[in-house]
Amino acid sequence: MLKKQKVPIANVRVPVKRVKTLDAEKVRTIAEDMLENGQTTPIRVRADGEGFVLIEGLHRLEALRALGEESIEVYLVQARLH
């Protein structure tokens, strides 16, 4: 089950492979939408020590960062135990 919460943007780490997929135009479009509607869909992260690692939502994360926001709504994904 996904647990929704707010976390500081500074505590979300983006894996290097994911950064390479960043599209600046898409970030700008999402940021404009967020100015009007706010964040409608939380990003997905997993816990990693003191912070979090991004799983899904790179463009939403970067859009909020560009808008100067300090926190972001996330779904905290729990790792499955085998």
Secondary structure as UniProt FT lines:
FT   STRAND          3..8
FT   HELIX           9..11
FT   STRAND          12..13
FT   HELIX           16..19
FT   TURN            20..21
FT   HELIX           24..37
FT   STRAND          43..48
FT   TURN            49..50
FT   STRAND          51..56
FT   HELIX           58..66
FT   TURN            67..68
FT   STRAND          71..76
//
